[in-house]
Amino acid sequence: MGKHSKRRSRQSYVPGVLAGALLASIVVPVQAGADEIDDLIEALEQVSHDTTAKSEEIKALEDEIAAKEQHIDKLHADADAARVDVERASGARAGYQGQVNGIAQSRYRNNQQELLLNTLESGSPQAAIDRAAYLGALTRSAGRTLDGLNEATRFASERSDAVTRAMDEAQREREELHRKRDELEREREDLEERVREIEHRVDNLTPEERSRWIAKDGPVDLLGLSLPGATSGVVASAMGQLGKPYGWGATGPYAFDCSGLMVYAYAQNGIGIPRTSQAQLAGGTPVPLSHLQPGDIIGYFPGTTHVGMYIGNGMIVHSSDYGIPVQVVPYDSMPISGAVRY
């Protein structure tokens, strides 16, 4: 990720277009002075920062699209399940309706026969009791059947409404998904143009300029540096990538961007974390800088466009910019936006 070093204007940011114009306008002589090289590195740094920020935006957009695709799949599954419920409820309703019709016909026949029964059995109290009991049972059965019919009808209606709601929401999500995909394509084209620019600039640096570029964040010599927390866990996994190249959107194992190095190190230890720098800082438990522990993730710059892993002794391991390998630098070599623990 591109960033400003501790040189002048450490906290200032030039808009991307202006930074690109500034970079394009700088012509460094073969025997460039230190100030001229500083100007070049600072302009190059801004372009790199803007490009990496755009890369992080695209990764977040890709995650958003993937989440919408999963949500649409769930909505379709919900609609399918609701359709099955509607079919079952419709079958139950048809069964109850048949019972209701049968009871109604039985009551009709009983009403037709009642006058005759009253005449023939007027002298038989037991017959009257039996007839009353039968009619009472028939009435209770009719009540239960009607309750079942009403419940089946209500459930079928609710599930039918659920199908309609799910499909309507799925349609809205699909339309939004199409917009997001179109946006993603535009953003990718913009990113590709930025990447080509920064890679061309870095690839054409003189040996002296390249040395200054690689050293801009103050990489430290690990020889003799005490890092007891770097021998195991996520820190050891991250430190094992020292010297590997920067890659836009890369999560290893041969190249990394800033957040990709964090994803890889944690994944090697069975822990899944978000893949963008902003999401990584938002997803962990915040910790104050005074309580940092090896393995904590530190976010940098407004909007958290860069991250590094704290490894102890005031140092982080990070993958910073194109043309700079994974390296160890002081944790306060860039403006800090926060720190989290997973």
N, C-alpha and C positions, 0 to 999 in steps of 0.2 A: 504494500500500500504506500502511496506517495505521501510525504509529510514534510513539514518544515523542521529543520534542525534547530539547535539552540543559537544559531546565528541570529543576526538582526531580523526584525519583523517576525519573530518566532510565533507570535500569536495572530498575525495578520494573514488574511486570505485574499488572493486576487481572483476575481471571477474567471472561470475556466477559459472563455474565449479570449479575455485580455491576457491571461497567462500564456496561452498558446501563441498569441501575437508577440508577446514579450520574448518568449523562447525563440521564435522564428527570427526575431530581429537581432538576436545576439550573435555576433560573429567573433569567435575567439581566435586570436592569432596563434600561429604555431608555438611561439614562445609567450603564451599568455601569462599575465601576472596573476597573483593570488586573488586580487579583488575581482578580476574578470572571470576567473574560474568560479569564485563564489557566486557571482551574478548568474552564471550559467547553471550551476547546480541548484540555486534557489528557484530559478524559473523552471528548470526541469522537474524539480521536486513538486512544484505546484501542479504541473500537468499530470504528473504521476498520481498525486493526491486526488485530483478530479477524476482521473480514469478509474482508479480503484474504488472511489465512492460510487461511480456509475456501475462498476462490476457488482458491488454489494447490493445496489438497488435492483439489478437484474436478478440476482440470486433470490432476493426477497420476493420479487414478482413471480419467479418460477415456483417458489414454495406456495404462494397464494393460488396460483393456477392449479397446482397439484391438489391443494386442499379443496378447491371448488370441484375438481373432477371427482374426488372422493365423496363430496357432499351430494353431487348429482347422482352418483351410483347408489348412495344410501337412499335418496329420495325415490329412485326407481324401485329399489328393493322394498321400501315401505309401501309403495303403490301396489306392487305385485302381491305383497302379503295382505293388503287391504282388499284386493280383488278376490283373493281366495276366501277371505272372511265373508265378503258379500255373497259369493256363490253358496257358501255353507249356510249363511243366514237365509238366503232366498229359498234354499231347499227346505230348511226347517220351517220357514213361513208357509211354504206350500203344504207341508205335512200338517201343520196346525190348521191351516185353512180347510183342508179336507176333513179334519176332525170336527171343526166347527160346522161345516156343512152337514156332516153326518148327524151331529147332535140336533141341528135345526130340523132336519127331516124327521128324526125320531120324535122330537117334541111335537111336530105337526101331526104325525100319525097318532101320538098319544092323545092330542087334543080331539082328534076325530073320533077316537074310541072312548073318550072319557064319558060321554053321554050314555053310551051303551053299557059301559062298565058300571056306572052309577045305577043304572036300571037293574042290571042282572045281579049286582052284588050289594044292593042297598041294605040287605038284611045281614050282611056279613061284616062285622067290625074288623076282623083280621085282614080281610081282603082290602079294606080301606086303608088300614095301617101299612100293609105291604105296598100298596100303590103309592101312598105318600112317601114312604121310604125310597122307593125307586125313583120317583120324580125328584126328591131331594138330592139323591146321589147324582142323577143326571144333571141337575142344576149346578152342583159343585164341580162336576167334571167339566161342564161347559165353562164355568168361571176360570178354572185352571187352564183350560185350553185357550181361552181368549187372552188370558195373561201371557201365556207362552207366545201366542200370535203377536200380541202387541210388543213384547220384548224382542222377538225376532225381527219385527218390522223396524223398531227403533235402532237396533244394532246394525241392521243392513243399511239403514239410512246414514248412520254415523260413519260407517266404514266407506260407504260410497262417497260421502263428503270428504273423507280423508284421502281417497284416491284423487279427487278433483284438486284438493289443496296441494298434494304432493306433486302432481303433474304441473300445476300452475307455477309452483315454486321452482321446479326443475327447469321449466321453460325460461323463467327469469334468470336463473343461474346460468343456463346455456348462453343466453344473450350476453350476460356479463362476461362469461368465459371467452366468448368470441372477441369482445372488446379488449380483454386483457391479453389475449394472444396477439392481436394486432399491435397492441402497445408494446408487447415483448419484442416483436419483430423489429419495430422501429428503434427500440432501445438497443437491441443487439447490433443493428447497423451503426448506430452512433458509437457504441462501445468499440466495435471493430475498427472504426476510423481512428478513435483515440488511441487504441492499442497500437495500431500501425505507426502512428506518430511517435509515441513514446519509445517504442522499440527501435525505430529508425534513429531517433536522437541518441539513445543510449548506445546502440551498436556502433555509432560513429564518433563516440568520445575518444579522445586521445588517451594514451596510457595514464598520463598524469590526471586527466579529468576523471577517468574511470576509477582510479584509486581514491580520489576525493569523493566520488559518488558512493562507492562501497563503504567508505569510512564516515559518512555524514552523520550517522546516529551514534558514533563513538563505540564501535565494537571493542570488546575487551579480550585480552589474552587470558585464556582459561588456565594456563600453566600457573600453578600455585594458588589459584582461586579456590577458596573453601566453599563447596556446595554440597553439604551432606544430604540435602533433600533431593538431589538429582540422580540418585542411584537406583531409584525404583519408581513404580507407578507411572502416572501420566507425565511427570517431569522427565523421567528416563526415556519414555517413548518420544517426547518432543526433542530432547537433547540428541537422541539417536539420528535425528534428521539434519544435524548441523552440516552446513556446506552444500545442501541440496538447493537447486535453483528455485526462483520464484516462478509461479505459473498462474495466469489469470483464472480464477475460479477453481484452481486445482486443490484436491484433497489427498494427494499422495498416490502411491508411495514414492514417486520419482520427482515430483515438484509440488509446491504448495503456495497458496496465497495465505494471507494472515489468518483468517478464520478457518481455512482448510487445515492448517497445521494443528489448530485446537481440536477440530473434529477428529482428525486422524489420531492424535495422541490419546484422547479420551476413548475413542472406539477400540484402540488396542488394549484397553483395560476394561472393556465391556460396558462402557458408559456412553449413552447417546446424548448429544447436545445439539442445539440448533446450528445451522451452517452459516448464518450471516453474523457479522460482528455485532450489529445492533441487537439481534435476537439472542445472541450469546450473553450479552451483558444484561438483557432484560430477563433472561430465563433462570439465572442463578440467584443465590442468596447474597445480597449486598454485604460487603465487609469493608471496614475502614482501612485506609492505607497503613495505619499504625498497627494493624493486626493481620497483615498479609502472611499467608503461608504458601510454601511451594505447591504449585498446582493451581493456584488462584488465577483467574483470567482478569487482566487489566484492559480497560477500554481507553482509547485515545481519540482526541480531537472532538470538536462539536459534532454531535450526531453519531458518535462512536463509529467512525469509518475505519478504525484499525484496532486490532487486539494483539496482545502478547501474553505469554504465560510467565508468571512469577516463578523463579527457581531458587530464591533465597539470596541472601547477601546483597540485597538491593539490585538484583539483576532480573532481566526477563530474556526468554528466548522467543524470537519472532521471525516471521518472513515478511519483509517490508515492501520492497519495490522490485520491479523488473531490473535484472542485471545485478542484483544483490542476493547472495546466498543466505540461507537461514543462519542467523548469527545471534550472539548474546550481546546485549547492550544494557546500560543502566536503565532501571525501570522508570526514571524520571527524565529520560532524554526526549520525551514528547509530552504535550499537554494532556493530562489525564482526565478522563470523563467519568471514571468510576471503576470499581473492582467487584468481582463476584466469586462465589465458591460453589462448586458442584459436588 
